[in-house]
C-alpha cells in the first residue's frame, strides 16, 4: 500500500503524542515499529512486553487494525506476517498536518484562514 490517502486517522487535540491520532496501544505499536523496523506480532509482543503485558492475540488484532487503517501493511513470511509502516513517523506527521489543515480550510475557510495566517513557526535556535 502506498497511497497515503487511504490512511484513516482521528485527531484528538487533548491527547499527548501519537495518541492524538491513535489509541494508546496503537500509538505504542507504531512508535515501536518506527523505532525498530518491520516486525512480526511475536517480536512486537517482546518489545511491548518490556513495558506491559499483552496477549499475543491482542497484539495481532491491534496490528491488523493498523493494517485496515492504512498505516501498516503486512507480508507473509513463513508462518507469520511481517508488519511494516506505510510511511515513517515524520512523513506521517506531515501527512496528518496537511490533511487536517486542508480539511479545515475546505470546510471552514473563512474562519480558519485568519487563524492560520497568524501562526508563526518559531525559528530553531543555533
BAVOKE-402845 format. One record per residue (C-alpha): y, x, z negated. Coordinates in pm, 1 decimal. Each point is the difference from the previous one (the first is absolute). Example, Ala and Ser with C-alpha at 12.3 -4.5 7.8 and 13.67 -1.06 7.14 Angstrom:
<r <-450.0 1230.0 -780.0>>
<r <344.0 137.0 66.0>>
This chain:
<r <0.0 0.0 0.0>>
<r <330.6 148.0 99.1>>
<r <231.8 -297.7 29.9>>
<r <208.9 3.2 -317.6>>
<r <126.7 -352.4 81.1>>
<r <-332.0 -123.0 -137.2>>
<r <58.5 136.2 -351.5>>
<r <28.9 -280.2 -252.2>>
<r <236.3 87.6 -284.9>>
<r <180.2 -197.5 -267.1>>
<r <315.2 132.6 -164.1>>
<r <37.0 -37.8 -376.0>>
<r <335.2 161.2 -93.1>>
<r <-58.8 -15.5 -376.3>>
<r <-319.6 207.9 17.3>>
<r <-8.5 379.9 -10.2>>
<r <-121.2 246.4 261.3>>
<r <-254.0 -116.6 253.7>>
<r <-59.9 -309.0 -211.8>>
<r <314.4 -131.3 171.4>>
<r <-228.1 -53.1 302.9>>
<r <-357.4 -12.3 -131.6>>
<r <-191.5 -113.9 -305.0>>
<r <-60.9 254.6 -276.0>>
<r <-347.5 108.2 113.9>>
<r <95.3 -14.6 368.0>>
<r <295.1 230.8 -67.1>>
<r <-222.6 239.1 -192.5>>
<r <-257.3 4.5 281.1>>
<r <266.3 70.1 261.7>>
<r <164.6 275.8 -203.3>>
<r <-343.4 158.1 -47.5>>
<r <-82.1 -6.7 371.9>>
<r <346.2 125.4 94.2>>
<r <-36.3 285.0 -247.7>>
<r <-360.8 95.2 73.7>>
<r <-79.6 -109.1 352.6>>
<r <-256.8 -243.1 139.3>>
<r <-290.1 -86.7 -228.8>>
<r <-289.1 -231.6 -68.4>>
<r <13.8 -269.0 -266.3>>
<r <-237.5 209.1 -213.6>>
<r <236.4 297.9 14.0>>
<r <292.0 -230.9 -77.6>>
<r <-187.7 -129.7 -303.8>>
<r <-27.5 361.2 -118.7>>
<r <376.9 59.0 35.3>>
<r <100.9 -333.2 -154.1>>
<r <-260.3 42.0 -275.5>>
<r <195.9 293.6 -138.8>>
<r <267.6 -248.7 -108.4>>
<r <-191.9 -323.4 -50.5>>
<r <-339.3 -149.6 74.8>>
<r <-57.2 -245.6 282.6>>
<r <-329.4 -118.8 143.7>>
<r <-95.0 144.5 337.2>>
<r <6.4 -353.3 143.3>>
<r <357.5 -50.1 -122.8>>
<r <113.4 322.5 170.2>>
<r <-180.0 -95.2 322.0>>
<r <145.8 -352.1 -4.0>>
<r <354.4 127.7 -53.7>>
<r <-32.9 264.6 270.8>>
<r <-124.5 -267.7 239.3>>
<r <301.0 -214.8 -94.4>>
<r <222.5 293.8 100.7>>
<r <-186.7 16.8 331.4>>
<r <68.3 -372.6 55.2>>
<r <366.6 56.8 -91.0>>
<r <16.8 269.5 269.2>>
<r <92.0 305.3 -209.6>>
<r <-351.6 152.7 1.9>>
<r <-267.0 17.1 265.7>>
<r <-363.0 83.0 -46.0>>
<r <-263.5 175.6 205.3>>
<r <-374.5 1.9 -54.4>>
<r <-125.0 333.4 -128.8>>
<r <-371.8 3.5 -74.8>>
<r <-73.2 -280.7 -246.7>>
<r <363.7 -19.3 -114.6>>
<r <344.1 -76.3 135.4>>
<r <272.6 261.9 8.2>>
<r <340.0 -152.8 -77.0>>
<r <311.3 155.0 150.7>>
<r <367.8 -96.1 -9.8>>
<r <163.2 -140.8 312.4>>
<r <311.8 200.4 -86.3>>
<r <105.0 246.9 -266.2>>
<r <209.2 -93.3 -302.4>>
<r <336.6 97.6 151.7>>
<r <-77.6 -184.7 323.1>>
<r <-94.0 -308.5 -199.9>>
<r <321.5 9.2 -204.8>>
<r <204.9 34.2 317.8>>
<r <-191.7 -288.0 159.7>>
<r <42.7 -219.8 -309.8>>
<r <373.0 70.5 -28.9>>
<r <62.3 -63.4 369.7>>
<r <-205.0 -320.8 -10.8>>
<r <183.2 -134.5 -304.0>>
<r <347.0 88.5 126.0>>
<r <-57.8 -135.3 350.1>>
<r <-152.7 -318.0 -144.5>>
<r <295.2 -52.3 -233.3>>
<r <246.0 59.3 282.6>>
<r <-185.1 -239.7 230.8>>
<r <-11.5 -280.4 -256.7>>
<r <316.0 60.3 -205.1>>
<r <216.9 225.3 214.9>>
<r <337.8 -140.3 -102.0>>
<r <-75.1 50.3 -368.3>>
<r <-196.5 324.2 19.2>>
<r <205.9 200.0 251.9>>
<r <297.7 60.5 -233.3>>
<r <-237.7 106.1 -279.2>>
<r <-189.3 243.5 219.7>>
<r <321.2 146.3 138.4>>
<r <117.0 78.8 -356.9>>
<r <-314.1 189.1 -93.6>>
<r <65.1 370.9 1.9>>
<r <-294.5 232.7 10.5>>
<r <62.5 284.1 -246.5>>
<r <-8.9 346.4 150.8>>
<r <-257.6 239.6 -135.0>>
<r <135.2 266.9 -232.0>>
<r <-38.5 352.8 128.1>>
